[in-house]
Amino acid sequence: LRHLARKLRASGPVTVAEYMREALTNPGQGYYTRRGGVGESGDFITSPEISQVFGELIGIWYISEWMAMGKPTTLQLVELGPGRGTLTEDILRVFKQLASVLSKCDVSVHLVEVSPKLSEIQAVLLTGGKVQPNPEDESAYMKGISKTGIPISWYRDIQDVPPGYSFYLAHEFFDALPIHKFQRTERGWREVLVDIDPEVPDQLRFVLSPSRTPATQHFIQPEETRDHVEVCPEAGVIVQRLASRIEKDGGAALVADYGHDGTKTDTFRGFRNHKLHDVLSAPGTADLTADVDFSYLRKMAQGRTATLGPIKQRVFLKNMGIDLRLQVLLQNSGDTATREQLLHSYDMLMNPEKMGDCFNFFALLPHHRLVQPDKKDKPESKSPLPPVAGFNELLIK
């Protein structure tokens, strides 16, 4: 707060995006760089921390897409902001169980992580701590081998991940990227800024920009009908990068996050000790987040890839066979406590009142995965394209 207050007194109000960037990733005092409170003891809990089934079904999704795309011989699994590494661990367990299917495929894991603290936690979980820091001239800052024998590399930016056939995963990643906030006024669009409150020293408040800012000119779509809009240009840039990589090298991206399809207005909030926290108080001590606008992500893919979703988490997981997986786990669990835990975590993931409706799944896929290339010579040789798991209803044979 002292650091921000000095900055605001010296140079005036800052955008909400700059405030978020400072509060979350400032090298000295940022929330993620310093602590990053995922899990029971932290400030928020994520689906993979609740149930192993979540990550297993995502692992199945990737294998199903890999098969539908003709079983390429190499596969990079790239996770953006992997938290504690729980999700990657669950996916790797599925890859190990289906090793016979993947036997001719060269699999590697690539984690994009800015937090030194979290990358240490990931390294311990995934490799048992057997990692080597990498020399400065290489793009990966750390390398290791997973407990299941798969090479893992860590990067600070998606640009550093080597090109190639890749499956990208962004689970609760986009919601932590900095947003700009805009308000429609009688004098046109104005940007919402963060400033010092003149009445109360060392307290922050929201103010409206007196005139248009560069962001107002560039980030608001001409057809916008809402009066209050949140835009995350960084998410737009990342989706453009993912889309052009998938267009060029093949693969797919799966995004799971809470969000909306261009309908919501003010969703900026903070979490501390699993409770809502005022976004402007004690910056750097709470997780700041905003709902993902999937309609904006779809626009930013710019037609380079096909997009599917957003569909609600409970629909996606049901289509992925979560009910069957739960039955198997319940049959195999001996004690009542495990059974209760399984049912409780299933309820957390699927209940519309809990995570079932507020979380969504969204995918980027190459166009040819959904549209049959035209075979004029032998139309009868067309085999129907396999449905995309999760986004189509599950038919149990």
C-alpha positions as CSV (number, residue, x, y, z in Angstrom):
1,L,0.0,0.0,0.0
2,R,2.8,2.4,0.8
3,H,4.5,1.6,-2.5
4,L,1.3,2.3,-4.4
5,A,0.4,5.4,-2.4
6,R,3.8,6.9,-3.3
7,K,3.4,6.0,-6.9
8,L,-0.2,7.5,-7.0
9,R,0.9,10.7,-5.3
10,A,3.8,11.1,-7.7
11,S,2.1,10.3,-11.0
12,G,-1.7,10.4,-10.5
13,P,-4.3,7.7,-10.8
14,V,-3.5,4.3,-12.5
15,T,-5.7,2.0,-14.5
16,V,-7.3,-1.0,-12.8
17,A,-5.1,-3.2,-15.0
18,E,-1.9,-1.5,-13.6
19,Y,-3.3,-1.8,-10.0
20,M,-4.0,-5.5,-10.5
21,R,-0.5,-6.1,-12.0
22,E,1.2,-4.4,-9.1
23,A,-1.0,-6.2,-6.5
24,L,-0.5,-9.6,-8.0
25,T,2.9,-9.8,-9.6
26,N,5.1,-6.9,-8.2
27,P,8.5,-8.7,-7.8
28,G,8.8,-7.7,-4.1
29,Q,5.3,-7.5,-2.7
30,G,3.0,-9.1,-5.3
31,Y,0.4,-11.7,-4.1
32,Y,1.5,-14.4,-6.5
33,T,5.3,-13.7,-6.3
34,R,5.2,-13.7,-2.5
35,R,2.8,-16.4,-1.5
36,G,0.1,-17.5,-4.0
37,G,-2.5,-19.0,-1.7
38,V,-3.9,-22.0,-3.5
39,G,-5.5,-24.8,-1.5
40,E,-7.2,-25.4,1.8
41,S,-4.7,-23.3,3.8
42,G,-4.6,-20.5,1.2
43,D,-7.1,-17.9,0.0
44,F,-9.0,-19.9,-2.6
45,I,-9.3,-23.5,-3.7
46,T,-9.4,-24.8,-7.3
47,S,-11.2,-27.8,-8.8
48,P,-8.1,-30.1,-9.1
49,E,-7.5,-29.5,-5.3
50,I,-11.1,-30.7,-4.7
51,S,-11.0,-33.9,-6.7
52,Q,-8.6,-36.1,-8.7
53,V,-11.5,-36.9,-11.1
54,F,-11.4,-33.3,-12.5
55,G,-7.8,-33.7,-13.8
56,E,-8.3,-37.3,-14.9
57,L,-11.2,-36.3,-17.1
58,I,-9.1,-33.5,-18.7
59,G,-6.3,-36.1,-19.3
60,I,-8.9,-38.2,-21.1
61,W,-10.0,-35.2,-23.1
62,Y,-6.5,-34.7,-24.4
63,I,-6.0,-38.4,-25.3
64,S,-9.4,-38.4,-27.0
65,E,-8.4,-35.4,-29.1
66,W,-5.0,-36.8,-29.8
67,M,-6.6,-39.9,-31.2
68,A,-9.2,-38.0,-33.2
69,M,-6.3,-36.0,-34.8
70,G,-4.6,-39.1,-36.0
71,K,-2.2,-39.9,-33.1
72,P,0.7,-37.5,-33.9
73,T,4.1,-38.9,-32.8
74,T,5.0,-36.0,-30.5
75,L,2.8,-34.2,-27.9
76,Q,3.6,-31.2,-25.7
77,L,1.3,-30.6,-22.8
78,V,1.6,-26.9,-22.0
79,E,-0.1,-25.6,-18.9
80,L,-0.4,-21.8,-18.2
81,G,-0.3,-20.9,-14.5
82,P,-0.2,-24.4,-13.2
83,G,-0.9,-23.5,-9.5
84,R,0.6,-26.2,-7.3
85,G,0.9,-28.7,-10.2
86,T,-2.0,-30.9,-9.0
87,L,-3.8,-30.8,-12.4
88,T,-0.7,-31.7,-14.4
89,E,0.0,-34.5,-11.9
90,D,-3.6,-35.9,-12.4
91,I,-3.2,-35.7,-16.2
92,L,0.2,-37.5,-16.1
93,R,-1.4,-40.3,-14.0
94,V,-3.9,-40.8,-16.8
95,F,-1.1,-40.8,-19.4
96,K,0.7,-43.4,-17.4
97,Q,-2.4,-45.6,-17.1
98,L,-2.9,-45.4,-20.8
99,A,0.8,-45.8,-21.6
100,S,0.1,-48.6,-24.1
101,V,-2.1,-46.2,-26.1
102,L,0.6,-43.5,-26.1
103,S,3.6,-45.9,-26.5
104,K,4.6,-44.5,-29.9
105,C,4.2,-40.8,-28.9
106,D,6.9,-38.7,-27.4
107,V,5.3,-36.7,-24.6
108,S,6.8,-33.7,-22.8
109,V,5.4,-31.2,-20.2
110,H,5.9,-27.4,-20.4
111,L,4.8,-25.2,-17.5
112,V,4.4,-21.4,-17.9
113,E,4.8,-20.0,-14.4
114,V,5.9,-16.5,-13.2
115,S,5.9,-17.3,-9.5
116,P,9.2,-18.6,-8.1
117,K,7.4,-19.9,-5.0
118,L,4.8,-21.9,-7.0
119,S,7.4,-23.3,-9.4
120,E,9.2,-24.8,-6.4
121,I,6.0,-26.4,-5.2
122,Q,5.3,-27.8,-8.7
123,A,8.8,-29.2,-8.9
124,V,8.5,-31.0,-5.6
125,L,5.1,-32.5,-6.5
126,L,5.9,-33.5,-10.1
127,T,9.5,-34.5,-9.9
128,G,10.2,-35.1,-6.2
129,G,12.3,-32.0,-6.3
130,K,14.8,-33.4,-8.9
131,V,15.2,-30.3,-11.1
132,Q,18.1,-28.4,-12.6
133,P,18.1,-24.6,-13.0
134,N,18.8,-23.9,-16.7
135,P,21.6,-21.6,-18.0
136,E,20.5,-18.0,-18.8
137,D,20.8,-18.4,-22.6
138,E,18.0,-21.1,-22.8
139,S,14.3,-20.2,-22.8
140,A,13.4,-22.7,-20.0
141,Y,14.6,-21.5,-16.6
142,M,14.3,-25.0,-15.0
143,K,14.1,-28.6,-16.2
144,G,13.4,-31.9,-14.6
145,I,11.9,-35.4,-15.1
146,S,8.4,-36.3,-13.8
147,K,8.0,-39.2,-11.4
148,T,6.5,-41.1,-14.4
149,G,9.6,-40.4,-16.5
150,I,8.3,-37.5,-18.7
151,P,10.6,-34.4,-19.2
152,I,9.2,-31.2,-17.7
153,S,10.4,-27.6,-18.5
154,W,9.5,-24.3,-16.8
155,Y,9.1,-20.9,-18.7
156,R,8.2,-17.4,-17.8
157,D,6.3,-16.7,-21.0
158,I,4.3,-18.7,-23.5
159,Q,6.5,-17.2,-26.2
160,D,9.4,-19.2,-24.8
161,V,7.7,-22.6,-25.2
162,P,9.1,-24.4,-28.3
163,P,6.7,-24.7,-31.2
164,G,5.3,-28.1,-32.1
165,Y,2.1,-30.1,-31.8
166,S,0.8,-29.0,-28.4
167,F,-2.2,-29.3,-26.0
168,Y,-2.6,-26.1,-24.1
169,L,-4.4,-25.9,-20.7
170,A,-5.5,-22.7,-18.9
171,H,-7.4,-23.6,-15.8
172,E,-8.2,-20.5,-13.7
173,F,-5.5,-18.6,-15.5
174,F,-7.3,-15.9,-17.5
175,D,-9.3,-14.7,-14.5
176,A,-6.1,-13.4,-12.8
177,L,-4.9,-11.3,-15.8
178,P,-5.2,-7.5,-15.4
179,I,-8.4,-6.0,-16.6
180,H,-9.4,-2.4,-17.7
181,K,-12.7,-1.2,-16.5
182,F,-14.9,1.3,-18.4
183,Q,-18.1,3.1,-17.6
184,R,-20.5,4.7,-20.1
185,T,-21.3,8.3,-19.1
186,E,-23.2,11.2,-20.7
187,R,-19.9,12.3,-22.2
188,G,-19.1,8.9,-23.7
189,W,-16.9,6.1,-22.4
190,R,-14.6,6.8,-19.4
191,E,-12.0,4.5,-17.8
192,V,-12.3,3.6,-14.1
193,L,-9.0,4.4,-12.4
194,V,-7.6,3.8,-8.9
195,D,-6.4,6.8,-6.9
196,I,-5.6,7.9,-3.3
197,D,-8.7,9.1,-1.3
198,P,-8.0,12.8,-0.5
199,E,-10.2,12.6,2.6
200,V,-8.5,9.5,4.1
201,P,-4.7,9.2,3.7
202,D,-3.5,5.8,2.6
203,Q,-6.9,4.7,1.5
204,L,-7.6,3.9,-2.2
205,R,-10.7,4.7,-4.1
206,F,-12.1,4.3,-7.7
207,V,-12.4,7.5,-9.8
208,L,-13.5,8.0,-13.5
209,S,-11.0,9.4,-16.0
210,P,-11.8,13.1,-16.8
211,S,-11.4,12.4,-20.5
212,R,-10.9,9.4,-22.8
213,T,-7.8,7.3,-22.2
214,P,-5.9,5.3,-24.9
215,A,-7.6,2.1,-23.6
216,T,-11.0,3.7,-24.1
217,Q,-10.2,4.2,-27.7
218,H,-8.8,0.8,-28.4
219,F,-10.5,-1.8,-26.3
220,I,-14.3,-1.1,-26.5
221,Q,-16.1,-2.8,-29.4
222,P,-18.2,-0.3,-31.4
223,E,-21.3,-2.6,-31.0
224,E,-21.0,-2.7,-27.2
225,T,-24.4,-2.4,-25.5
226,R,-23.5,-2.7,-21.8
227,D,-22.9,0.4,-19.6
228,H,-20.0,-1.1,-17.6
229,V,-17.4,-3.2,-19.4
230,E,-14.3,-5.1,-18.3
231,V,-11.7,-5.9,-20.9
232,C,-8.5,-8.0,-20.5
233,P,-6.2,-7.1,-23.4
234,E,-3.5,-9.5,-22.1
235,A,-6.0,-12.4,-22.4
236,G,-6.6,-11.3,-26.0
237,V,-2.9,-11.4,-26.8
238,I,-2.5,-14.9,-25.3
239,V,-5.5,-16.2,-27.2
240,Q,-4.1,-14.8,-30.4
241,R,-0.8,-16.6,-29.7
242,L,-2.5,-19.9,-28.9
243,A,-4.7,-19.6,-32.0
244,S,-1.8,-19.0,-34.3
245,R,0.2,-21.8,-32.8
246,I,-2.7,-24.3,-33.2
247,E,-3.3,-23.1,-36.7
248,K,0.4,-23.7,-37.6
249,D,1.4,-26.7,-35.5
250,G,-1.9,-28.4,-34.7
251,G,-3.2,-29.4,-31.2
252,A,-5.9,-27.8,-29.1
253,A,-6.4,-25.5,-26.2
254,L,-8.8,-26.1,-23.3
255,V,-9.8,-23.1,-21.1
256,A,-11.7,-23.7,-17.8
257,D,-12.6,-20.7,-15.8
258,Y,-15.5,-18.7,-14.3
259,G,-16.9,-16.3,-16.8
260,H,-19.7,-15.2,-19.1
261,D,-20.4,-14.8,-22.8
262,G,-20.3,-11.0,-23.0
263,T,-23.3,-10.5,-20.7
264,K,-21.8,-9.5,-17.2
265,T,-20.6,-6.0,-16.2
266,D,-18.8,-5.6,-12.9
267,T,-17.1,-8.8,-11.7
268,F,-13.8,-7.5,-10.2
269,R,-13.3,-9.0,-6.7
270,G,-10.8,-10.1,-4.2
271,F,-10.4,-13.4,-2.1
272,R,-8.7,-13.8,1.1
273,N,-9.0,-16.8,3.4
274,H,-11.8,-18.2,1.2
275,K,-13.9,-15.0,1.8
276,L,-14.6,-12.1,-0.4
277,H,-12.2,-9.2,0.2
278,D,-12.4,-5.5,-0.7
279,V,-10.2,-5.2,-3.9
280,L,-8.8,-1.8,-2.8
281,S,-7.8,-2.7,0.8
282,A,-4.4,-4.3,1.8
283,P,-3.2,-4.8,-1.8
284,G,-0.8,-7.7,-2.3
285,T,-2.4,-9.8,0.5
286,A,-5.4,-11.0,-1.5
287,D,-6.1,-12.8,-4.8
288,L,-7.7,-10.3,-7.3
289,T,-9.8,-11.7,-10.0
290,A,-12.5,-10.9,-12.7
291,D,-14.8,-13.2,-14.7
292,V,-13.5,-14.2,-18.1
293,D,-15.4,-12.7,-21.1
294,F,-15.5,-15.7,-23.4
295,S,-17.1,-13.6,-26.2
296,Y,-14.0,-11.5,-26.2
297,L,-11.7,-14.6,-26.3
298,R,-13.7,-15.9,-29.3
299,K,-13.3,-12.5,-31.1
300,M,-9.6,-12.6,-30.4
301,A,-9.1,-16.0,-31.9
302,Q,-9.8,-14.0,-35.2
303,G,-11.1,-17.1,-37.0
304,R,-7.7,-18.7,-37.0
305,T,-9.1,-21.7,-35.1
306,A,-12.6,-23.0,-34.4
307,T,-13.9,-22.3,-31.0
308,L,-16.3,-24.4,-28.9
309,G,-18.2,-23.3,-25.8
310,P,-18.4,-21.8,-23.3
311,I,-20.4,-24.6,-21.8
312,K,-21.1,-25.1,-18.1
313,Q,-18.6,-27.2,-16.1
314,R,-21.3,-29.6,-15.0
315,V,-22.3,-30.3,-18.6
316,F,-18.7,-30.7,-19.8
317,L,-17.9,-33.1,-16.9
318,K,-21.1,-35.1,-17.4
319,N,-20.3,-35.4,-21.1
320,M,-16.8,-36.6,-20.1
321,G,-18.3,-39.5,-18.0
322,I,-17.8,-38.1,-14.5
323,D,-20.8,-40.2,-13.3
324,L,-19.3,-43.5,-14.5
325,R,-15.9,-42.5,-12.9
326,L,-17.6,-41.7,-9.6
327,Q,-19.4,-45.1,-9.6
328,V,-16.1,-46.9,-10.1
329,L,-14.3,-45.0,-7.4
330,L,-17.2,-45.5,-5.0
331,Q,-17.2,-49.3,-5.7
332,N,-13.4,-49.4,-5.1
333,S,-13.4,-47.4,-1.9
334,G,-13.5,-49.4,1.3
335,D,-14.2,-46.8,4.0
336,T,-17.1,-44.4,4.6
337,A,-14.9,-41.4,5.0
338,T,-13.4,-41.8,1.4
339,R,-16.9,-42.3,0.0
340,E,-18.2,-39.2,1.7
341,Q,-15.2,-37.2,0.4
342,L,-15.9,-38.5,-3.1
343,L,-19.6,-37.5,-3.0
344,H,-18.7,-34.1,-1.4
345,S,-16.2,-33.3,-4.1
346,Y,-18.6,-34.4,-6.8
347,D,-21.2,-32.1,-5.4
348,M,-18.7,-29.2,-5.3
349,L,-17.8,-29.7,-9.0
350,M,-21.3,-30.4,-10.3
351,N,-23.8,-28.6,-8.2
352,P,-25.2,-25.6,-10.1
353,E,-25.2,-23.6,-6.8
354,K,-21.4,-24.3,-6.3
355,M,-19.0,-24.7,-9.2
356,G,-21.3,-26.5,-11.7
357,D,-22.7,-23.4,-13.3
358,C,-20.2,-20.6,-12.6
359,F,-17.3,-22.4,-14.2
360,N,-17.2,-22.9,-18.0
361,F,-15.2,-24.8,-20.5
362,F,-14.0,-23.3,-23.8
363,A,-11.8,-24.8,-26.5
364,L,-9.7,-23.8,-29.5
365,L,-9.3,-26.4,-32.2
366,P,-8.0,-26.5,-35.8
367,H,-10.8,-25.9,-38.3
368,H,-10.2,-29.3,-40.0
369,R,-11.1,-31.0,-36.7
370,L,-14.7,-29.8,-37.1
371,V,-15.0,-29.4,-40.9
372,Q,-14.4,-32.2,-43.3
373,P,-11.9,-31.3,-46.0
374,D,-13.6,-31.5,-49.4
375,K,-13.0,-34.8,-51.2
376,K,-14.5,-34.2,-54.6
377,D,-13.2,-37.3,-56.2
378,K,-14.6,-39.9,-53.7
379,P,-17.3,-38.4,-51.6
380,E,-18.3,-41.8,-50.3
381,S,-14.8,-42.3,-48.7
382,K,-15.6,-39.6,-46.1
383,S,-15.7,-41.1,-42.6
384,P,-17.7,-38.9,-40.2
385,L,-15.5,-36.8,-37.9
386,P,-15.5,-38.1,-34.3
387,P,-17.4,-35.8,-31.9
388,V,-15.3,-33.5,-29.6
389,A,-15.5,-35.1,-26.1
390,G,-17.0,-33.0,-23.4
391,F,-18.7,-30.6,-25.9
392,N,-21.0,-33.3,-27.3
393,E,-23.4,-35.5,-25.3
394,L,-21.8,-38.7,-24.1
395,L,-23.3,-41.8,-25.8
396,I,-22.5,-44.9,-23.9
397,K,-22.2,-47.9,-26.1
